[in-house]
């Protein structure tokens, strides 16, 4: 997506002070990178499209986890739970709801920790925030990252909270834990979508560095031919 498209989308909502500050920081770092002979390519997507397309990419993982749980535990046990212990059913339901916000925070913190390992100034280059208009929490890295480091940080929250937790729930046989893991897997749909965009992006040069876009969903690639 080009620069013009990004500017038009940004005008649709009022930028926060943090976003304005990040945009200014981005311009400084962008100039330094371009002065070294790199060329810019935007890899961004609207949050609405990410929320629509991203879950489709998670479906194979969700189906695999569901199949594993079903085969390992002889079913999901929901009807049995409703018949024999409806109080426990409601406890599980409450747990799924009340853990959503803290796990969303942990999701972003995992992004931040993983990216900080490769960031120029460590955790000082990591910033967290929340877009009220789209009810979307986010984590962003203020310094350039190599492709492998960016992908690592993007996929770790879904891997830990979705896939690994889902596998644990299969062997434990706890449907509440399984549902939480499944929701966390879908919570990483935007991350896996951006990662897939990055993997499909064909560069004409081997020297590529990446930066989070300061105001849009996605990133900016700088490559040197």
C-alpha positions as CSV (number, residue, x, y, z in Angstrom):
1,X,0.0,0.0,0.0
2,X,1.4,3.4,-1.0
3,X,2.1,6.5,0.9
4,X,-0.9,8.3,-0.5
5,X,-3.2,5.5,0.7
6,X,-1.7,5.7,4.2
7,X,-2.2,9.4,4.5
8,X,-5.8,9.2,3.4
9,X,-6.5,6.4,6.0
10,X,-4.8,8.4,8.7
11,X,-7.1,11.4,8.1
12,X,-10.1,9.2,9.0
13,X,-9.2,9.3,12.7
14,X,-7.5,11.8,14.9
15,X,-4.0,10.7,15.8
16,X,-3.0,10.5,19.5
17,X,-0.1,12.4,20.9
18,X,1.9,9.1,21.0
19,X,1.2,8.4,17.4
20,X,2.3,11.9,16.4
21,X,5.5,11.5,18.4
22,X,6.1,8.1,16.8
23,X,5.5,9.6,13.3
24,X,8.2,12.3,14.0
25,X,10.6,9.6,15.3
26,X,9.9,7.5,12.2
27,X,10.7,10.4,9.9
28,X,14.1,10.9,11.5
29,X,15.0,7.2,11.3
30,X,13.6,6.9,7.8
31,X,15.8,9.7,6.5
32,X,18.9,8.1,8.0
33,X,18.0,4.8,6.4
34,X,17.2,6.4,3.0
35,X,20.4,8.3,3.1
36,X,22.2,5.0,3.2
37,X,20.7,4.0,-0.2
38,X,17.7,2.1,0.9
39,X,14.3,2.2,-0.8
40,X,11.0,2.3,1.0
41,X,8.0,-0.1,0.6
42,X,4.9,0.1,2.7
43,X,3.3,-3.2,3.8
44,X,0.2,-2.1,5.6
45,X,-3.4,-3.2,5.9
46,X,-6.6,-1.7,7.4
47,X,-7.6,-3.0,10.8
48,X,-11.0,-3.9,9.4
49,X,-9.4,-6.0,6.6
50,X,-7.0,-7.6,9.1
51,X,-9.9,-8.6,11.3
52,X,-11.7,-10.1,8.4
53,X,-8.9,-12.0,6.6
54,X,-6.7,-12.8,9.5
55,X,-9.1,-15.3,11.2
56,X,-9.2,-17.3,8.0
57,X,-5.4,-17.9,8.3
58,X,-5.9,-19.1,11.9
59,X,-8.6,-21.7,10.9
60,X,-6.1,-24.5,10.1
61,X,-4.5,-24.2,13.5
62,X,-7.9,-24.0,15.2
63,X,-9.2,-27.0,13.4
64,X,-6.0,-29.0,14.3
65,X,-6.3,-28.1,17.9
66,X,-10.0,-28.9,18.0
67,X,-9.4,-32.3,16.4
68,X,-6.6,-33.0,18.8
69,X,-8.7,-32.2,21.8
70,X,-11.7,-34.2,20.5
71,X,-9.7,-37.3,19.7
72,X,-7.6,-37.2,22.9
73,X,-10.5,-36.6,25.3
74,X,-13.3,-38.4,23.4
75,X,-15.2,-35.2,22.7
76,X,-15.5,-31.7,24.2
77,X,-17.7,-32.7,27.2
78,X,-19.8,-29.6,27.1
79,X,-23.2,-31.4,27.2
80,X,-21.9,-33.6,30.1
81,X,-20.8,-30.5,31.9
82,X,-24.2,-28.9,31.5
83,X,-26.0,-32.0,32.7
84,X,-23.8,-32.9,35.7
85,X,-22.2,-29.6,36.9
86,X,-23.8,-26.5,35.5
87,X,-22.2,-24.3,38.2
88,X,-18.8,-25.3,36.9
89,X,-20.0,-24.5,33.4
90,X,-20.7,-20.9,34.5
91,X,-17.4,-20.7,36.3
92,X,-15.6,-21.6,33.1
93,X,-17.7,-19.1,31.2
94,X,-16.7,-16.3,33.6
95,X,-13.1,-17.3,33.5
96,X,-13.0,-17.1,29.7
97,X,-14.5,-13.6,29.9
98,X,-12.4,-12.2,32.8
99,X,-9.1,-13.5,31.4
100,X,-9.6,-11.8,28.0
101,X,-8.2,-8.3,29.0
102,X,-5.2,-9.5,31.0
103,X,-4.3,-12.0,28.3
104,X,-4.6,-9.2,25.7
105,X,-2.0,-7.2,27.7
106,X,0.2,-10.3,28.0
107,X,-0.1,-10.7,24.3
108,X,1.3,-7.3,23.6
109,X,4.0,-7.7,26.3
110,X,5.3,-10.8,24.6
111,X,5.5,-8.8,21.3
112,X,7.5,-6.1,23.2
113,X,9.8,-8.5,25.0
114,X,10.7,-10.5,21.8
115,X,11.3,-7.3,19.7
116,X,13.3,-5.7,22.5
117,X,15.9,-8.5,22.2
118,X,16.9,-7.1,18.8
119,X,15.9,-3.4,19.1
120,X,18.7,-0.8,19.1
121,X,17.9,0.4,22.6
122,X,16.2,-2.7,24.0
123,X,13.0,-2.2,25.9
124,X,13.4,1.6,25.6
125,X,12.4,1.2,21.9
126,X,9.1,-0.6,22.7
127,X,5.9,1.3,23.1
128,X,2.4,0.2,24.0
129,X,-0.9,1.8,23.4
130,X,-4.6,1.5,22.6
131,X,-6.7,2.7,19.6
132,X,-10.0,3.6,21.2
133,X,-11.9,3.9,17.9
134,X,-11.2,0.3,17.0
135,X,-10.8,-1.1,20.6
136,X,-7.4,-2.4,19.6
137,X,-4.4,-2.6,21.9
138,X,-1.0,-2.5,20.2
139,X,2.7,-2.8,20.7
140,X,5.2,-1.1,18.4
141,X,9.0,-1.1,18.0
142,X,10.5,2.3,17.4
143,X,13.8,1.0,15.9
144,X,14.5,-1.0,12.7
145,X,14.5,-4.8,12.9
146,X,15.8,-7.5,10.7
147,X,13.2,-9.7,9.0
148,X,13.8,-12.8,11.2
149,X,13.6,-10.7,14.4
150,X,10.4,-9.0,13.3
151,X,8.7,-12.3,12.4
152,X,9.8,-13.9,15.7
153,X,8.3,-11.1,17.7
154,X,5.1,-11.1,15.6
155,X,4.3,-14.8,16.0
156,X,5.4,-15.5,19.6
157,X,2.2,-14.3,21.3
158,X,0.0,-16.6,19.2
159,X,2.5,-19.4,19.5
160,X,2.7,-19.2,23.3
161,X,-0.9,-18.2,24.3
162,X,-2.7,-20.0,21.4
163,X,-0.8,-23.0,20.1
164,X,1.3,-24.1,23.1
165,X,-1.5,-23.4,25.6
166,X,-3.9,-25.2,23.3
167,X,-1.6,-28.3,23.3
168,X,-1.4,-28.2,27.0
169,X,-5.3,-28.0,27.3
170,X,-5.5,-31.2,25.0
171,X,-3.4,-33.2,27.4
172,X,-4.9,-31.7,30.5
173,X,-8.4,-32.3,29.1
174,X,-9.8,-28.9,30.3
175,X,-12.3,-27.4,28.0
176,X,-12.1,-24.0,29.7
177,X,-8.3,-23.8,29.0
178,X,-8.9,-25.0,25.5
179,X,-11.5,-22.2,24.7
180,X,-9.1,-19.6,26.2
181,X,-6.3,-20.9,24.0
182,X,-8.5,-21.0,20.9
183,X,-9.5,-17.3,21.5
184,X,-5.9,-16.4,22.0
185,X,-5.0,-18.1,18.7
186,X,-7.6,-16.0,16.9
187,X,-6.3,-13.0,18.8
188,X,-3.1,-13.3,16.8
189,X,-4.9,-13.3,13.4
190,X,-3.6,-9.8,12.6
191,X,-0.1,-10.8,13.5
192,X,-0.1,-13.9,11.2
193,X,-1.7,-11.9,8.4
194,X,1.1,-9.3,8.5
195,X,3.7,-12.0,8.8
196,X,2.2,-13.7,5.7
197,X,2.3,-10.4,3.8
198,X,6.0,-10.1,4.8
199,X,6.8,-13.6,3.7
200,X,5.1,-13.1,0.4
201,X,6.9,-9.8,-0.2
202,X,9.6,-10.4,-2.7
203,X,12.6,-8.1,-2.3
204,X,15.0,-7.3,-5.1
205,X,17.9,-7.1,-2.7
206,X,19.1,-9.2,0.2
207,X,19.7,-6.3,2.6
208,X,16.3,-5.6,4.1
209,X,15.3,-3.9,7.4
210,X,11.9,-3.4,8.8
211,X,10.1,-0.8,10.9
212,X,6.6,-0.7,12.4
213,X,4.5,1.9,10.6
214,X,4.0,4.7,13.1
215,X,0.2,5.1,12.6
216,X,-1.1,2.2,10.5
217,X,-1.5,-1.5,10.9
218,X,1.6,-3.1,9.4
219,X,5.2,-2.2,8.7
220,X,7.5,-0.5,6.3
221,X,10.3,-2.4,4.5
222,X,13.5,-0.7,3.5
223,X,15.7,-2.6,1.0
224,X,19.0,-1.9,-0.6
225,X,19.4,-3.3,-4.1
